[in-house]
Amino acid sequence: MNGLIAAVGPVVASIPSPSQHTWSIGPFPLRAYALAILAGIAVAVWLTRKRWVERGGDPDDVLEIAFWAVPFGIVGGRIYHVISSPDAYWGPDGDPVKALRIWDGGLGIWGAIALGAVGAYIGCRRQKVSFPAFADALAPGLLLAQAIGRLGNWFNQELFGSATTLPWGLEISDRYLPSGYESGTLFHPTFLYEMLWNVAAAFLLIYLDRRFRLGHGRVFWLYVLFYTLGRVWIEMLRIDDAELVLGLRLNVWTSILVGVGALIAFIVVGRRHPGREETVSLGAAEPEQADAARPEPGR
């Protein structure tokens, strides 16, 4: 047995990076980053439709709202990325035109959530449904979409963490190596860490929502809290260029502040609106209100 082990030698484990991120179909480029984003959106829409129906909504509402939320979210994500990592676009060797090249990668989650929420709010108002209720239905799907979207970073060989000797270290091609690192160096696969964290958080959200019948936006605030908890430690592993504030990356500070705000909102909303909405429609009166408004017979 010892001879067999010696013959095999030590087991070398690592995660390889894909050899390419773009394929050509005639004159049209097919980019892994775009495919990951689209796949994430599709999964989010599918899960949200199921959860929206469980809450008493019309499944067609989800597609109508997504028509507004998705483009708003993409634009917001790109704006935040450009603002939080400006050197590649406005620095000494930067190219402002690259700010428009979304297909090359670079969507900031906080901008995507902020402007995506604006788009979703517009869609909810047009469909005459409750925006907090829709946000609750959407929250687990958002986490799954973000998890799938991180595959685009893997294909692009970007946004990885610091060097590591762990057996699940990520291989990076020489042309993508940061300066100062030797060929063959392994890095923390932060794309994988965030994928696993998001998937676990999505299932936890679904469980807590069903167990405690959360409503009025509380599932969404839990989503923000869970995501920011993971993003803080994952962000601190990353070594890509980022704006620093008091020695910490801007996204770390953003995650801390947004996470604290989400915790406060979850508590406040829970005290004001325990339980779940009776209806997701803005046009339908609550049963008690409808009974009170109905005239008595003979009047």
Buried (B, 14 or more C-beta within 10 A) or exposed (E): EEEEEEEEEEEEEBBEBEEEBBEEEEEEEEBBBBBBBBBBBEBBBEBBBEBBBEBBBBEEBBEBBBEBBBEBBBBBBBBBBBBBBBEBBEEEEEEEEEBEEBEBBBBBBBBBBBBBBBBBBBBBEEBEBBBBBBBBBBBBBBBBBBBBBBBBBBBBBBBBBBBBEEEEBBBBEEEEBBEEBEEEBBBBBBBBBBBBBBBBBBEBBBEBBEEBEBBBBBBBBBBBBBBBBBBBEBBBBBBEBBEEEEEBBBBBBBBBEBBEBBBEBBEEBBEEBEEBBBBBBEEBEEEEEEEEEEEEEEE
